[in-house]
Amino acid sequence: MINELLQQPLAASRQLVMLDDVTINRILTDTASALLSHQTKVLTANAEDLQRMDPANPKYDRLKLTEERLAGIAGDMKNVASLPSPLGKLLSETARPNGMVIRKITVPFGVIGVIYEARPNVTFDVFSLCLKSGNACVLKGGSDADSTNRALVAIIHNVLAKQGVNPAVCTLLPPDREATTELLNAVGLVDLIIPRGSSSLINFVRDHARVPVIETGAGICHIYFDKDGDKEKGREIVNNAKTRRVSVCNALDCLIVHHDRLDDVTYLCGKLSDSNVVIYADEPAFTVLSGHYPAALLQPATVDSFGTEFLDYKMAIRTVSSLDEALQHIARYSSKHSESIVSESTETIRHFQQMVDAACVYANVSTAFTDGAQFGFGAEIGISTQKLHARGPMALPELTTYKYIIEGDGQIRK
């Protein structure tokens, strides 16, 4: 059954190559409108999923949809529709001495499979970006969000059918493990797999896939508050990066503080207690915070406090004696997602930017901006933490590959 399902998007992908951009944009805008007109059904399905999950689970916030979030999802889809097509772009053109002309142009991958957990917004993000880039998509959502995903895909299929497009260009697989296994082994049927979720999911996909994979998702993010940092900027940046939305991959996990600025730690963390953020502080920071941060929310750091993606109202603090020590800590524990420095020293900032190995390196900016929409990409299919093909927020250009078009007038090779 799963193999038969996987055959369908491959066949449907050939139809996408012939669709013009006007039709694609109309499908996207119509789908965005249909989402809003059917939001009651979607929210009802989402409520069914939420009932099966403990609200204390960090995934609960990712799973939850609201009218406001649905409006944001629809807005992102319309933004994608407004963007120029990434297809057919001339990347290079060379005329050879024998008169042969070689052109390098962008083309779709074909069929892209996305495996994700309790994040139903991914369903629409993936569909919109794949359609705009000429790719069919195979969606493998988690069981936690199955009711919501089925409601969303039903909306997509209805719009596609009305436009005369094969609904299989957006195929939702069953939420069971058998479907995951089949997708990971779908050589010849799927061109690329992108996992979105926890590090355990990403590691499983990388270790078991026979189809090419782009790793995305896991974010162990640091902010280094330098000895020349502005504490007003630092306070706002730390609070925003940690509390804006704790369940996302760009949320702050570890604040690194220069020893010379330990006296400012209480101020830097001053707003976090309003959100009941638990702080795991190393000994110097713990000493400074004791008596100035709620005792119930302050704990000594352990070995496990560092290198952990909390996805919760929790944060570690590490004290360092120099920029180099901060860089060493980041190099050891970073997932190469998003790292930030707060400093007024141009020289220090430049050194930090040069030395940190991550997809997104910030200076005096919250890590919360690692997001395709915030980068002006319309939406994103994930944040790539690897270096092959794509890195950072992946949107339309990253969902294309290229081919060479060679034209001549009877040339033969001697």
C-alpha positions in Angstrom: 0.0 0.0 0.0 2.7 2.5 1.0 4.7 1.7 -2.2 1.6 2.4 -4.3 1.2 5.7 -2.6 4.8 6.6 -3.3 4.3 5.8 -7.0 1.6 8.5 -7.3 3.6 11.7 -6.6 6.3 10.6 -9.0 3.8 10.5 -11.8 2.1 13.7 -10.7 5.5 15.5 -10.5 5.7 15.4 -14.3 2.5 17.4 -14.6 4.0 20.2 -12.4 6.8 20.8 -14.9 4.1 22.0 -17.4 2.3 24.3 -15.0 2.8 28.0 -15.5 3.5 30.4 -12.6 0.1 32.0 -12.9 -1.6 28.7 -12.2 0.7 27.9 -9.4 0.2 31.2 -7.7 -3.6 30.9 -8.1 -3.5 27.5 -6.4 -1.5 28.9 -3.5 -3.7 31.9 -2.9 -6.9 29.8 -3.2 -5.5 27.3 -0.7 -4.7 30.1 1.7 -8.2 31.5 1.4 -9.7 28.0 1.8 -7.7 27.5 5.0 -9.3 30.5 6.5 -12.8 29.6 5.4 -12.4 26.1 6.8 -10.6 27.1 10.0 -13.3 25.8 12.2 -12.8 22.3 10.8 -9.1 22.6 11.2 -9.2 23.8 14.8 -11.7 21.0 15.6 -9.2 18.4 14.2 -6.4 20.1 16.0 -8.3 20.0 19.3 -8.6 16.2 18.8 -4.8 15.9 18.6 -4.3 18.2 21.5 -6.5 16.1 23.7 -4.1 13.2 23.3 -1.1 15.2 24.4 0.0 16.4 27.8 0.0 20.2 27.9 3.3 20.0 29.8 4.9 18.3 26.8 7.2 20.8 24.9 5.6 19.6 21.7 2.2 20.8 22.8 2.9 24.4 21.8 4.2 23.3 18.4 1.1 21.2 17.8 -1.4 23.9 18.9 -3.1 25.9 16.2 -5.1 29.1 16.8 -7.0 31.5 14.5 -4.0 33.8 14.8 -1.6 31.1 13.8 -3.8 29.9 10.9 -3.8 33.5 9.7 0.0 33.5 9.8 0.2 30.3 7.9 -2.2 31.6 5.2 -0.2 34.8 5.0 3.0 32.9 4.5 1.4 30.9 1.7 0.3 34.2 0.0 3.9 35.5 0.5 5.3 32.5 -1.3 2.8 33.1 -4.2 4.0 36.7 -4.5 7.7 35.6 -4.9 9.3 35.1 -8.3 9.6 31.6 -9.5 13.0 29.9 -8.8 12.7 27.8 -11.9 14.4 28.4 -15.3 16.9 30.8 -13.9 20.1 31.1 -16.0 23.0 30.4 -13.6 25.7 30.5 -16.2 26.3 30.5 -20.0 29.4 29.5 -21.8 30.3 29.5 -25.5 32.9 26.9 -26.3 35.5 27.4 -29.0 33.7 24.9 -31.3 30.5 27.0 -31.1 28.7 24.8 -28.6 26.7 26.8 -26.1 26.3 25.5 -22.5 23.7 26.9 -20.3 23.1 26.0 -16.6 19.5 26.5 -15.5 17.5 25.8 -12.3 15.1 22.9 -12.3 13.0 21.1 -9.6 14.3 18.1 -7.7 11.1 16.2 -8.6 9.7 14.5 -5.5 10.6 15.8 -2.0 9.8 13.8 1.1 9.5 15.6 4.5 9.3 13.8 7.8 8.2 15.9 10.7 6.7 15.6 14.2 4.0 17.6 15.9 4.1 20.7 13.7 1.1 20.9 11.5 2.2 24.3 10.1 4.9 22.4 8.2 2.2 20.8 6.1 1.3 24.0 4.4 4.8 25.4 4.4 6.1 22.3 2.6 3.3 22.2 0.1 3.5 25.9 -0.8 7.3 25.9 -1.2 7.4 22.6 -3.1 4.6 23.6 -5.5 6.2 27.0 -6.2 9.5 25.3 -7.0 7.8 22.6 -9.2 8.2 19.7 -6.8 5.7 17.1 -5.7 5.8 16.5 -1.9 5.4 13.5 0.2 4.4 14.3 3.8 5.1 12.0 6.7 3.7 13.7 9.8 3.7 12.3 13.3 0.8 10.5 14.9 0.5 13.4 17.4 -0.8 15.7 14.6 -2.5 13.2 12.3 -6.0 14.6 12.6 -4.8 18.1 11.9 -2.6 17.0 9.0 -5.4 15.1 7.3 -7.7 18.1 7.7 -5.1 20.4 6.1 -4.3 18.0 3.2 -8.0 17.6 2.5 -8.1 21.4 1.9 -5.1 21.2 -0.4 -6.5 18.3 -2.4 -9.8 20.1 -2.9 -8.1 23.2 -4.3 -5.9 21.1 -6.6 -8.8 19.1 -7.9 -10.7 22.3 -8.8 -7.6 23.5 -10.7 -7.3 20.3 -12.6 -4.1 19.3 -10.9 -3.4 15.8 -9.7 -3.9 15.9 -5.9 -1.0 13.4 -5.6 1.4 16.3 -5.9 0.8 16.6 -2.2 0.7 13.1 -0.7 0.2 12.4 3.0 1.5 9.1 4.2 0.0 7.2 7.2 1.6 8.2 10.5 3.0 4.8 11.4 6.6 3.6 11.3 6.1 1.4 8.3 5.5 4.5 6.2 8.7 6.0 7.5 10.7 2.9 6.6 9.2 2.8 3.1 9.9 6.5 2.5 13.5 6.2 3.6 14.0 3.4 1.1 12.1 4.9 -1.8 15.0 5.0 -4.2 13.8 6.0 -7.6 10.5 7.3 -6.3 11.7 10.1 -4.0 14.6 12.4 -4.9 15.3 14.1 -1.5 14.2 13.7 2.1 14.2 16.5 4.6 13.6 15.6 8.3 12.2 18.3 10.6 12.2 17.7 14.3 14.2 16.5 17.2 17.9 15.5 17.0 16.8 11.8 17.5 14.5 12.0 14.5 17.2 13.6 12.3 19.8 11.1 13.4 17.4 8.2 12.7 16.7 9.5 9.2 20.4 10.1 8.4 21.3 6.6 9.7 18.6 4.7 7.8 17.9 6.6 4.6 18.9 5.3 1.2 17.6 8.5 -0.3 19.7 11.7 -0.2 19.0 13.7 3.0 19.3 17.3 4.0 19.5 17.6 7.8 17.4 20.3 9.5 15.9 21.3 12.8 17.9 20.6 15.8 19.0 23.9 17.4 21.3 24.2 20.4 21.6 28.0 20.4 24.0 30.2 22.4 24.2 33.9 23.1 27.6 35.2 24.2 27.5 38.4 26.3 30.9 40.0 25.8 32.8 42.2 28.3 32.0 45.1 25.9 28.3 44.1 25.7 25.4 46.6 26.1 23.4 45.3 29.0 20.2 47.0 27.8 20.4 45.3 24.4 21.5 42.1 26.1 18.5 42.0 28.5 16.0 42.3 25.6 17.8 40.0 23.3 18.2 37.2 25.9 14.5 37.5 26.9 13.3 37.4 23.4 15.5 34.6 22.2 14.5 32.5 25.2 10.8 33.2 25.7 9.3 34.3 22.4 8.5 30.7 21.6 10.4 28.1 23.5 9.4 25.1 21.4 11.1 26.2 18.2 14.7 25.4 17.1 15.9 29.0 17.2 15.2 29.4 20.9 18.1 30.2 23.2 19.5 27.3 25.2 22.7 28.7 26.8 23.8 32.2 27.8 27.5 32.6 27.9 28.7 35.5 30.0 32.2 37.1 30.2 33.5 36.9 33.7 34.0 40.7 33.8 30.3 41.2 33.4 29.0 38.7 36.0 27.6 41.6 38.0 25.2 42.2 35.1 23.8 38.6 35.0 21.0 39.5 37.4 19.9 42.3 35.1 20.4 40.3 31.9 18.1 37.6 33.2 15.7 40.0 35.0 12.8 39.4 32.6 13.1 35.6 32.5 11.4 35.1 35.8 8.2 36.6 34.4 8.0 33.6 32.2 9.1 31.1 34.9 12.3 30.2 33.1 14.4 27.7 35.0 18.1 28.7 35.0 20.9 26.1 35.3 23.8 28.3 36.3 27.4 27.4 36.6 29.0 28.2 40.0 30.0 31.8 39.4 26.7 32.7 37.8 24.7 30.8 40.5 26.5 32.7 43.2 25.6 36.1 41.6 22.0 35.1 41.0 21.3 33.6 44.4 19.0 35.9 46.3 18.3 37.9 43.1 16.5 35.3 41.0 13.6 33.1 42.3 15.1 30.2 44.3 12.5 27.8 42.8 13.7 28.7 39.3 17.5 28.6 40.0 19.5 25.4 39.9 23.2 24.5 39.7 24.3 23.5 36.3 25.4 19.9 35.6 27.3 18.3 32.7 23.9 17.7 31.0 22.9 21.4 31.2 25.2 22.2 28.3 24.6 20.9 24.8 20.9 20.4 25.5 18.1 21.7 23.3 15.6 22.4 26.0 12.5 23.3 23.9 11.1 24.5 27.2 11.3 27.4 29.6 14.8 26.3 30.7 18.2 27.9 30.0 21.8 27.2 31.0 24.4 29.9 31.9 28.1 29.4 31.4 30.8 31.9 32.6 34.0 32.3 30.6 37.1 34.3 31.0 37.7 35.3 27.4 36.2 35.4 23.9 38.3 32.3 23.0 36.8 30.3 25.9 33.3 31.3 24.7 34.2 30.2 21.1 35.6 26.9 22.5 32.3 26.3 24.4 30.2 27.0 21.3 32.4 24.8 19.1 32.0 21.9 21.5 28.2 22.1 22.1 26.7 24.0 19.1 24.5 22.2 16.6 25.6 24.7 14.0 22.2 26.3 13.8 22.2 29.9 15.3 24.7 31.7 17.5 24.8 35.3 18.6 27.1 37.8 20.3 26.2 40.9 22.2 29.1 43.3 22.1 30.0 46.9 21.2 33.4 46.0 20.0 33.7 45.8 16.2 36.9 43.8 16.4 35.3 41.2 18.8 32.2 40.9 16.7 34.2 40.3 13.5 36.4 37.7 15.2 33.2 35.9 16.5 31.6 36.0 13.1 34.8 34.6 11.5 35.3 31.8 14.0 31.8 30.5 14.7 30.8 27.6 12.5 27.0 27.9 12.2 24.4 28.5 9.6 23.4 31.8 11.1 25.7 34.0 13.1 24.2 37.1 14.7 25.7 40.3 16.3 23.4 42.2 18.7 20.4 40.4 17.4 18.1 37.7 18.8 18.4 34.2 17.4 14.6 34.2 17.0 15.1 35.7 13.6 16.4 32.4 12.1 13.3 31.9 10.1 12.6 31.8 6.3 9.8 34.4 6.6 11.9 36.7 8.7 14.7 36.4 6.1 12.2 37.5 3.4 11.9 34.0 1.9 8.1 33.8 2.3 8.3 30.6 4.3 10.8 27.8 4.9 11.0 24.1 4.6 13.5 23.9 7.4 16.8 25.2 8.8 19.7 23.2 7.3 22.5 22.6 9.8 24.7 20.9 7.2 26.9 22.4 4.5 26.1 20.3 1.5 23.8 22.0 -1.0 21.9 24.2 1.5 22.6 25.9 4.8 20.4 27.9 7.1 16.7 28.7 6.2 15.8 26.7 3.2 13.2 28.2 0.9 12.6 28.3 -2.9 16.1 28.5 -4.3 17.2 25.6 -2.1 14.4 23.4 -3.4 15.9 23.5 -6.9 18.9 21.8 -8.5 20.2 22.5 -12.0 20.8 20.9 -15.3 22.9 21.8 -18.3 21.3 22.7 -21.7 23.8 22.3 -24.5 23.1 23.6 -28.0 25.1 23.4 -31.2 25.0 23.0 -34.9 26.2 19.5 -35.7 29.4 19.5 -33.6 31.0 16.1 -33.0 33.8 15.2 -30.6 37.0 14.0 -32.3 
